[in-house]
Amino acid sequence: FYWCFDIDDNILKIIHLFKYSGYSKLKNKLGEFLIRKVNEILSIKNIDLITPVPLHKKREKVRGYNQSGLLCERIIKDINIPYKKDILKRVVNNKSQTNLSREERMENVKGIFKVCEPEKINDKTILIIDDVLTTGATINECSKTLVENGAKEIIALTLAYTILT
């Protein structure tokens, strides 16, 4: 997987504003960092489509947007990669991962995703976008679900990366 920043207090504050405080316009600046990283990835890999880590519809309704979806929309303004917003669906409204241990996070995401149109991902290399990777639980579960449904390869890209032991 790839990321733009190692997490620190400043990056965390910006991501929290973007994610939880309605600062959806931050997608433009944050998206620019992702665009640079996508261009690096494209220099060594072919990407067939891009998709966000999905939110459950209830959580998205409360927040008003899926932050990962907004980042994808910003990326595709500059880079010509097919965008499939609804290829992966979160079918379980699991609890927030924020205050969970590594083991609890792994358990919390098991079986929560479903591929909606498997024929559209068959033998494809998929770039999946998320805001923060902490344990890899969510990205791993998304990747597993996509590969089990025919995807050839998953490349994960996040804004920030931190390690939760």
N, CA and C atoms as a LAMMPS dump frame, in Angstrom:
ITEM: TIMESTEP
0
ITEM: NUMBER OF ATOMS
495
ITEM: BOX BOUNDS ff ff ff
-5.0000000000000000e+02 5.0000000000000000e+02
-5.0000000000000000e+02 5.0000000000000000e+02
-5.0000000000000000e+02 5.0000000000000000e+02
ITEM: ATOMS id mol type element x y z
1 1 1 N 0.829 -1.187 0
2 1 2 C 0 0 0
3 1 3 C 0.869 1.244 0
4 2 1 N 0.238 2.359 -0.312
5 2 2 C 0.928 3.64 -0.424
6 2 3 C 0.221 4.668 0.463
7 3 1 N 0.978 5.653 0.918
8 3 2 C 0.393 6.729 1.701
9 3 3 C 1.155 8.019 1.437
10 4 1 N 0.511 9.148 1.769
11 4 2 C 1.121 10.459 1.538
12 4 3 C 1.885 10.972 2.752
13 5 1 N 1.364 10.745 3.955
14 5 2 C 1.961 11.303 5.166
15 5 3 C 2.023 10.266 6.273
16 6 1 N 3.102 10.304 7.046
17 6 2 C 3.094 9.634 8.339
18 6 3 C 2.26 10.534 9.242
19 7 1 N 1.439 9.919 10.058
20 7 2 C 0.515 10.719 10.858
21 7 3 C 1.267 11.529 11.914
22 8 1 N 0.854 12.768 12.086
23 8 2 C 1.309 13.588 13.209
24 8 3 C 0.108 14.436 13.633
25 9 1 N 0.266 15.236 14.675
26 9 2 C -0.876 15.991 15.206
27 9 3 C -1.489 16.931 14.179
28 10 1 N -0.659 17.574 13.361
29 10 2 C -1.184 18.515 12.366
30 10 3 C -1.996 17.808 11.288
31 11 1 N -1.457 16.728 10.755
32 11 2 C -2.178 15.959 9.727
33 11 3 C -3.471 15.402 10.314
34 12 1 N -3.387 14.895 11.541
35 12 2 C -4.566 14.338 12.2
36 12 3 C -5.658 15.395 12.356
37 13 1 N -5.291 16.607 12.743
38 13 2 C -6.273 17.692 12.887
39 13 3 C -6.941 18 11.551
40 14 1 N -6.144 18.08 10.496
41 14 2 C -6.692 18.382 9.17
42 14 3 C -7.646 17.277 8.721
43 15 1 N -7.244 16.03 8.896
44 15 2 C -8.107 14.911 8.496
45 15 3 C -9.384 14.894 9.33
46 16 1 N -9.288 15.188 10.621
47 16 2 C -10.49 15.23 11.461
48 16 3 C -11.433 16.352 11.032
49 17 1 N -10.883 17.51 10.673
50 17 2 C -11.733 18.586 10.151
51 17 3 C -12.45 18.132 8.887
52 18 1 N -11.718 17.496 8.001
53 18 2 C -12.266 16.999 6.738
54 18 3 C -13.335 15.937 6.979
55 19 1 N -13.047 15.031 7.878
56 19 2 C -13.889 13.854 8.073
57 19 3 C -15.107 14.128 8.964
58 20 1 N -14.914 14.861 10.04
59 20 2 C -15.964 14.971 11.056
60 20 3 C -16.565 16.36 11.217
61 21 1 N -15.947 17.391 10.679
62 21 2 C -16.415 18.753 10.958
63 21 3 C -16.976 19.472 9.743
64 22 1 N -17.275 18.73 8.696
65 22 2 C -17.932 19.322 7.542
66 22 3 C -17.044 20.13 6.613
67 23 1 N -15.734 20.019 6.766
68 23 2 C -14.815 20.763 5.9
69 23 3 C -14.551 19.974 4.61
70 24 1 N -15.627 19.695 3.888
71 24 2 C -15.51 18.858 2.691
72 24 3 C -14.659 19.508 1.601
73 25 1 N -14.532 20.836 1.627
74 25 2 C -13.723 21.511 0.6
75 25 3 C -12.236 21.208 0.739
76 26 1 N -11.837 20.647 1.872
77 26 2 C -10.444 20.221 2.024
78 26 3 C -10.087 19.125 1.029
79 27 1 N -11.11 18.534 0.403
80 27 2 C -10.848 17.475 -0.589
81 27 3 C -9.917 17.969 -1.69
82 28 1 N -10.005 19.249 -2.027
83 28 2 C -9.185 19.767 -3.124
84 28 3 C -7.702 19.729 -2.785
85 29 1 N -7.338 20.277 -1.634
86 29 2 C -5.925 20.307 -1.251
87 29 3 C -5.432 18.901 -0.928
88 30 1 N -6.206 18.147 -0.145
89 30 2 C -5.796 16.783 0.209
90 30 3 C -5.703 15.912 -1.04
91 31 1 N -6.629 16.124 -1.961
92 31 2 C -6.612 15.372 -3.208
93 31 3 C -5.36 15.607 -4.032
94 32 1 N -4.801 16.802 -3.949
95 32 2 C -3.57 17.1 -4.695
96 32 3 C -2.41 16.211 -4.241
97 33 1 N -2.338 15.956 -2.948
98 33 2 C -1.286 15.064 -2.439
99 33 3 C -1.494 13.644 -2.961
100 34 1 N -2.752 13.212 -2.983
101 34 2 C -3.058 11.874 -3.499
102 34 3 C -2.757 11.777 -4.993
103 35 1 N -3.047 12.837 -5.732
104 35 2 C -2.784 12.844 -7.176
105 35 3 C -1.3 12.613 -7.451
106 36 1 N -0.45 13.284 -6.689
107 36 2 C 1.001 13.069 -6.86
108 36 3 C 1.366 11.608 -6.64
109 37 1 N 0.77 11.01 -5.617
110 37 2 C 1.079 9.615 -5.298
111 37 3 C 0.502 8.684 -6.364
112 38 1 N -0.689 8.97 -6.865
113 38 2 C -1.28 8.148 -7.931
114 38 3 C -0.389 8.193 -9.165
115 39 1 N 0.138 9.349 -9.493
116 39 2 C 1.048 9.446 -10.643
117 39 3 C 2.3 8.601 -10.441
118 40 1 N 2.823 8.559 -9.219
119 40 2 C 3.962 7.678 -8.915
120 40 3 C 3.582 6.212 -9.136
121 41 1 N 2.41 5.836 -8.645
122 41 2 C 1.949 4.447 -8.787
123 41 3 C 1.777 4.1 -10.262
124 42 1 N 1.18 5.026 -11.026
125 42 2 C 0.945 4.775 -12.451
126 42 3 C 2.239 4.602 -13.235
127 43 1 N 3.337 5.108 -12.711
128 43 2 C 4.614 4.938 -13.408
129 43 3 C 5.118 3.495 -13.327
130 44 1 N 4.575 2.717 -12.394
131 44 2 C 5.012 1.318 -12.258
132 44 3 C 3.879 0.298 -12.369
133 45 1 N 2.644 0.743 -12.319
134 45 2 C 1.504 -0.18 -12.362
135 45 3 C 0.394 0.391 -13.231
136 46 1 N -0.398 -0.512 -13.8
137 46 2 C -1.601 -0.117 -14.513
138 46 3 C -2.774 -0.193 -13.54
139 47 1 N -3.628 0.81 -13.544
140 47 2 C -4.812 0.814 -12.685
141 47 3 C -6.037 0.829 -13.584
142 48 1 N -6.935 -0.137 -13.366
143 48 2 C -8.139 -0.237 -14.191
144 48 3 C -9.289 0.608 -13.667
145 49 1 N -9.386 0.743 -12.346
146 49 2 C -10.438 1.573 -11.784
147 49 3 C -10.082 1.997 -10.371
148 50 1 N -10.771 3.052 -9.926
149 50 2 C -10.563 3.608 -8.592
150 50 3 C -11.882 3.57 -7.835
151 51 1 N -11.813 3.263 -6.545
152 51 2 C -13.012 3.207 -5.713
153 51 3 C -12.663 3.632 -4.288
154 52 1 N -13.626 4.211 -3.57
155 52 2 C -13.359 4.585 -2.181
156 52 3 C -13.692 3.445 -1.227
157 53 1 N -13.114 3.486 -0.04
158 53 2 C -13.616 2.638 1.036
159 53 3 C -15.012 3.178 1.348
160 54 1 N -16.029 2.331 1.28
161 54 2 C -17.387 2.841 1.471
162 54 3 C -17.739 3.052 2.944
163 55 1 N -18.599 4.028 3.17
164 55 2 C -19.234 4.2 4.472
165 55 3 C -20.568 3.479 4.431
166 56 1 N -21.081 3.085 5.582
167 56 2 C -22.449 2.58 5.619
168 56 3 C -23.381 3.753 5.311
169 57 1 N -24.502 3.471 4.652
170 57 2 C -25.404 4.55 4.226
171 57 3 C -25.884 5.402 5.404
172 58 1 N -26.062 4.804 6.586
173 58 2 C -26.489 5.591 7.754
174 58 3 C -25.401 6.572 8.181
175 59 1 N -24.153 6.117 8.197
176 59 2 C -23.047 6.989 8.598
177 59 3 C -22.833 8.095 7.562
178 60 1 N -22.974 7.739 6.293
179 60 2 C -22.808 8.745 5.241
180 60 3 C -23.917 9.793 5.311
181 61 1 N -25.119 9.358 5.657
182 61 2 C -26.236 10.304 5.769
183 61 3 C -25.984 11.298 6.905
184 62 1 N -25.481 10.816 8.031
185 62 2 C -25.181 11.69 9.167
186 62 3 C -24.057 12.666 8.814
187 63 1 N -22.994 12.152 8.199
188 63 2 C -21.827 12.978 7.871
189 63 3 C -22.114 13.9 6.688
190 64 1 N -22.947 13.439 5.772
191 64 2 C -23.273 14.23 4.586
192 64 3 C -22.445 13.877 3.37
193 65 1 N -21.4 13.086 3.556
194 65 2 C -20.531 12.685 2.456
195 65 3 C -19.619 11.559 2.924
196 66 1 N -19.069 10.862 1.943
197 66 2 C -18.016 9.88 2.206
198 66 3 C -16.701 10.579 1.867
199 67 1 N -15.875 10.814 2.87
200 67 2 C -14.626 11.547 2.65
201 67 3 C -13.734 10.853 1.627
202 68 1 N -13.724 9.53 1.618
203 68 2 C -12.897 8.802 0.645
204 68 3 C -13.453 8.96 -0.767
205 69 1 N -14.768 9.025 -0.875
206 69 2 C -15.4 9.274 -2.17
207 69 3 C -15.066 10.655 -2.709
208 70 1 N -15.07 11.657 -1.821
209 70 2 C -14.693 13.013 -2.247
210 70 3 C -13.259 13.049 -2.754
211 71 1 N -12.38 12.319 -2.09
212 71 2 C -10.981 12.268 -2.53
213 71 3 C -10.866 11.612 -3.904
214 72 1 N -11.62 10.54 -4.124
215 72 2 C -11.625 9.896 -5.45
216 72 3 C -12.099 10.872 -6.523
217 73 1 N -13.174 11.602 -6.217
218 73 2 C -13.705 12.56 -7.189
219 73 3 C -12.666 13.623 -7.545
220 74 1 N -11.883 14.033 -6.557
221 74 2 C -10.824 15.017 -6.831
222 74 3 C -9.73 14.408 -7.706
223 75 1 N -9.349 13.181 -7.41
224 75 2 C -8.291 12.509 -8.173
225 75 3 C -8.67 12.394 -9.646
226 76 1 N -9.905 11.964 -9.911
227 76 2 C -10.289 11.709 -11.308
228 76 3 C -10.471 12.985 -12.123
229 77 1 N -10.508 14.142 -11.456
230 77 2 C -10.522 15.405 -12.211
231 77 3 C -9.205 15.604 -12.949
232 78 1 N -8.123 15.063 -12.398
233 78 2 C -6.795 15.246 -12.988
234 78 3 C -6.245 13.997 -13.66
235 79 1 N -6.726 12.85 -13.264
236 79 2 C -6.17 11.595 -13.773
237 79 3 C -7.297 10.765 -14.364
238 80 1 N -7.097 10.305 -15.572
239 80 2 C -8.13 9.571 -16.287
240 80 3 C -8.141 8.093 -15.884
241 81 1 N -8.793 7.828 -14.752
242 81 2 C -8.999 6.45 -14.288
243 81 3 C -10.5 6.292 -14.082
244 82 1 N -11.105 5.236 -14.608
245 82 2 C -12.534 5.03 -14.363
246 82 3 C -12.834 4.962 -12.86
247 83 1 N -13.87 5.678 -12.447
248 83 2 C -14.275 5.76 -11.041
249 83 3 C -15.555 4.962 -10.851
250 84 1 N -15.511 3.991 -9.959
251 84 2 C -16.682 3.17 -9.647
252 84 3 C -16.983 3.34 -8.164
253 85 1 N -17.852 4.279 -7.87
254 85 2 C -18.162 4.643 -6.489
255 85 3 C -18.861 3.525 -5.72
256 86 1 N -19.715 2.776 -6.38
257 86 2 C -20.562 1.81 -5.68
258 86 3 C -20.2 0.357 -5.954
259 87 1 N -18.974 0.098 -6.357
260 87 2 C -18.57 -1.279 -6.641
261 87 3 C -18.515 -2.095 -5.351
262 88 1 N -18.155 -1.422 -4.267
263 88 2 C -18.041 -2.048 -2.956
264 88 3 C -19.042 -1.365 -2.036
265 89 1 N -19.783 -2.169 -1.292
266 89 2 C -20.803 -1.627 -0.402
267 89 3 C -20.54 -2.121 1.015
268 90 1 N -20.718 -1.226 1.983
269 90 2 C -20.618 -1.615 3.397
270 90 3 C -22.021 -2.042 3.809
271 91 1 N -22.204 -3.33 4.033
272 91 2 C -23.532 -3.867 4.314
273 91 3 C -23.828 -3.969 5.803
274 92 1 N -22.825 -3.751 6.642
275 92 2 C -23 -3.771 8.094
276 92 3 C -22.56 -2.415 8.637
277 93 1 N -23.407 -1.82 9.468
278 93 2 C -23.058 -0.548 10.097
279 93 3 C -22.27 -0.848 11.375
280 94 1 N -21.021 -1.233 11.183
281 94 2 C -20.182 -1.607 12.322
282 94 3 C -19.816 -0.38 13.147
283 95 1 N -19.369 -0.631 14.383
284 95 2 C -18.989 0.508 15.227
285 95 3 C -17.694 1.125 14.726
286 96 1 N -17.503 2.381 15.081
287 96 2 C -16.299 3.114 14.686
288 96 3 C -15.06 2.378 15.172
289 97 1 N -14.02 2.397 14.342
290 97 2 C -12.765 1.725 14.682
291 97 3 C -11.896 2.582 15.616
292 98 1 N -12.237 3.847 15.764
293 98 2 C -11.353 4.826 16.395
294 98 3 C -10.777 4.386 17.739
295 99 1 N -11.594 3.874 18.629
296 99 2 C -11.111 3.541 19.976
297 99 3 C -10.912 2.048 20.19
298 100 1 N -10.816 1.288 19.114
299 100 2 C -10.66 -0.16 19.234
300 100 3 C -9.193 -0.567 19.158
301 101 1 N -8.887 -1.679 19.809
302 101 2 C -7.538 -2.247 19.729
303 101 3 C -7.34 -2.874 18.355
304 102 1 N -6.126 -3.266 18.069
305 102 2 C -5.81 -3.923 16.797
306 102 3 C -6.695 -5.153 16.591
307 103 1 N -6.77 -6.009 17.596
308 103 2 C -7.558 -7.245 17.494
309 103 3 C -9.044 -6.935 17.323
310 104 1 N -9.545 -5.951 18.067
311 104 2 C -10.957 -5.573 17.949
312 104 3 C -11.258 -5.01 16.563
313 105 1 N -10.333 -4.263 16.007
314 105 2 C -10.524 -3.715 14.659
315 105 3 C -10.626 -4.83 13.624
316 106 1 N -9.744 -5.805 13.726
317 106 2 C -9.766 -6.928 12.773
318 106 3 C -11.116 -7.652 12.833
319 107 1 N -11.612 -7.867 14.033
320 107 2 C -12.887 -8.559 14.219
321 107 3 C -14.059 -7.682 13.773
322 108 1 N -13.979 -6.395 14.035
323 108 2 C -15.058 -5.442 13.771
324 108 3 C -15.395 -5.301 12.285
325 109 1 N -14.44 -5.593 11.402
326 109 2 C -14.684 -5.403 9.966
327 109 3 C -14.962 -6.704 9.207
328 110 1 N -14.898 -7.828 9.886
329 110 2 C -15.105 -9.104 9.184
330 110 3 C -16.49 -9.173 8.55
331 111 1 N -16.503 -9.413 7.239
332 111 2 C -17.758 -9.638 6.523
333 111 3 C -18.641 -8.417 6.337
334 112 1 N -18.09 -7.21 6.487
335 112 2 C -18.954 -6.023 6.419
336 112 3 C -19.091 -5.441 5.012
337 113 1 N -18.328 -5.964 4.05
338 113 2 C -18.367 -5.434 2.686
339 113 3 C -18.932 -6.452 1.706
340 114 1 N -19.515 -5.925 0.631
341 114 2 C -20.068 -6.763 -0.436
342 114 3 C -19.752 -6.087 -1.772
343 115 1 N -19.417 -6.904 -2.771
344 115 2 C -19.216 -6.385 -4.126
345 115 3 C -20.568 -6.372 -4.828
346 116 1 N -20.93 -5.233 -5.389
347 116 2 C -22.249 -5.081 -6.011
348 116 3 C -22.3 -5.573 -7.452
349 117 1 N -21.239 -5.383 -8.207
350 117 2 C -21.217 -5.793 -9.609
351 117 3 C -19.913 -6.527 -9.898
352 118 1 N -19.828 -7.816 -9.508
353 118 2 C -18.568 -8.552 -9.665
354 118 3 C -18.043 -8.571 -11.098
355 119 1 N -18.928 -8.546 -12.073
356 119 2 C -18.483 -8.595 -13.472
357 119 3 C -17.663 -7.356 -13.848
358 120 1 N -17.837 -6.254 -13.131
359 120 2 C -17.098 -5.027 -13.441
360 120 3 C -15.705 -4.994 -12.824
361 121 1 N -15.408 -5.952 -11.943
362 121 2 C -14.072 -5.969 -11.331
363 121 3 C -13.261 -7.186 -11.74
364 122 1 N -13.868 -8.075 -12.517
365 122 2 C -13.18 -9.307 -12.892
366 122 3 C -11.86 -9.016 -13.603
367 123 1 N -10.785 -9.564 -13.059
368 123 2 C -9.437 -9.443 -13.618
369 123 3 C -8.936 -7.991 -13.687
370 124 1 N -9.436 -7.134 -12.806
371 124 2 C -9.052 -5.716 -12.798
372 124 3 C -8.076 -5.418 -11.656
373 125 1 N -7.226 -4.434 -11.897
374 125 2 C -6.386 -3.864 -10.844
375 125 3 C -7.117 -2.637 -10.321
376 126 1 N -7.414 -2.665 -9.025
377 126 2 C -8.259 -1.639 -8.414
378 126 3 C -7.449 -0.819 -7.414
379 127 1 N -7.561 0.501 -7.54
380 127 2 C -6.978 1.417 -6.567
381 127 3 C -8.075 1.8 -5.586
382 128 1 N -7.871 1.477 -4.309
383 128 2 C -8.854 1.803 -3.285
384 128 3 C -8.302 2.924 -2.41
385 129 1 N -9.137 3.934 -2.185
386 129 2 C -8.729 5.152 -1.479
387 129 3 C -9.384 5.213 -0.103
388 130 1 N -8.58 5.569 0.908
389 130 2 C -9.101 5.818 2.254
390 130 3 C -8.329 6.982 2.862
391 131 1 N -8.802 7.472 3.99
392 131 2 C -8.136 8.621 4.604
393 131 3 C -6.939 8.212 5.456
394 132 1 N -7.121 7.264 6.364
395 132 2 C -6.043 6.871 7.275
396 132 3 C -5.958 5.356 7.352
397 133 1 N -4.739 4.844 7.355
398 133 2 C -4.514 3.426 7.604
399 133 3 C -3.827 3.318 8.962
400 134 1 N -4.479 2.584 9.876
401 134 2 C -3.945 2.437 11.227
402 134 3 C -3.476 1.01 11.467
403 135 1 N -4.378 0.05 11.292
404 135 2 C -3.993 -1.362 11.437
405 135 3 C -4.061 -2.096 10.109
406 136 1 N -4.73 -1.499 9.141
407 136 2 C -4.943 -2.166 7.865
408 136 3 C -6.189 -3.026 7.844
409 137 1 N -6.934 -3.062 8.944
410 137 2 C -8.102 -3.944 9.032
411 137 3 C -9.134 -3.642 7.948
412 138 1 N -9.496 -2.383 7.788
413 138 2 C -10.53 -2.015 6.814
414 138 3 C -10.049 -2.255 5.389
415 139 1 N -8.862 -1.779 5.066
416 139 2 C -8.307 -1.974 3.717
417 139 3 C -8.151 -3.46 3.416
418 140 1 N -7.672 -4.233 4.38
419 140 2 C -7.508 -5.674 4.161
420 140 3 C -8.84 -6.351 3.895
421 141 1 N -9.869 -5.971 4.628
422 141 2 C -11.188 -6.579 4.424
423 141 3 C -11.767 -6.167 3.073
424 142 1 N -11.596 -4.91 2.696
425 142 2 C -12.031 -4.465 1.359
426 142 3 C -11.301 -5.265 0.282
427 143 1 N -9.991 -5.368 0.421
428 143 2 C -9.166 -6.076 -0.568
429 143 3 C -9.575 -7.532 -0.681
430 144 1 N -9.744 -8.168 0.456
431 144 2 C -10.148 -9.582 0.482
432 144 3 C -11.482 -9.768 -0.246
433 145 1 N -12.429 -8.899 0.043
434 145 2 C -13.752 -8.989 -0.584
435 145 3 C -13.655 -8.791 -2.093
436 146 1 N -12.869 -7.829 -2.528
437 146 2 C -12.714 -7.573 -3.962
438 146 3 C -12.027 -8.739 -4.67
439 147 1 N -10.967 -9.264 -4.091
440 147 2 C -10.238 -10.385 -4.71
441 147 3 C -11.109 -11.642 -4.743
442 148 1 N -11.841 -11.903 -3.677
443 148 2 C -12.739 -13.068 -3.653
444 148 3 C -13.81 -12.977 -4.733
445 149 1 N -14.081 -11.772 -5.201
446 149 2 C -15.096 -11.566 -6.23
447 149 3 C -14.509 -11.294 -7.604
448 150 1 N -13.224 -11.602 -7.785
449 150 2 C -12.652 -11.587 -9.125
450 150 3 C -11.602 -10.545 -9.435
451 151 1 N -11.377 -9.579 -8.546
452 151 2 C -10.345 -8.571 -8.823
453 151 3 C -8.979 -9.237 -8.899
454 152 1 N -8.133 -8.73 -9.801
455 152 2 C -6.794 -9.293 -9.984
456 152 3 C -5.834 -8.788 -8.915
457 153 1 N -5.856 -7.479 -8.68
458 153 2 C -4.915 -6.881 -7.733
459 153 3 C -5.548 -5.652 -7.102
460 154 1 N -5.234 -5.444 -5.826
461 154 2 C -5.708 -4.265 -5.109
462 154 3 C -4.499 -3.434 -4.702
463 155 1 N -4.576 -2.145 -4.994
464 155 2 C -3.563 -1.189 -4.551
465 155 3 C -4.28 -0.218 -3.619
466 156 1 N -3.794 -0.096 -2.403
467 156 2 C -4.41 0.811 -1.436
468 156 3 C -3.588 2.085 -1.336
469 157 1 N -4.29 3.21 -1.262
470 157 2 C -3.65 4.509 -1.085
471 157 3 C -4.425 5.283 -0.027
472 158 1 N -3.701 5.789 0.967
473 158 2 C -4.325 6.59 2.013
474 158 3 C -3.591 7.924 2.148
475 159 1 N -4.286 8.886 2.729
476 159 2 C -3.639 10.161 3.026
477 159 3 C -2.553 9.973 4.067
478 160 1 N -2.88 9.221 5.122
479 160 2 C -1.946 9.107 6.238
480 160 3 C -1.85 7.672 6.72
481 161 1 N -0.723 7.405 7.35
482 161 2 C -0.428 6.071 7.869
483 161 3 C 0.138 6.209 9.273
484 162 1 N -0.378 5.395 10.159
485 162 2 C 0.151 5.316 11.511
486 162 3 C 0.096 3.863 11.94
487 163 1 N 0.872 3.509 12.916
488 163 2 C 0.894 2.121 13.362
489 163 3 C 0.234 2.029 14.727
490 164 1 N -0.782 1.179 14.825
491 164 2 C -1.391 0.851 16.109
492 164 3 C -0.956 -0.556 16.441
493 165 1 N -0.223 -0.713 17.512
494 165 2 C 0.286 -2.043 17.877
495 165 3 C -0.627 -2.734 18.852
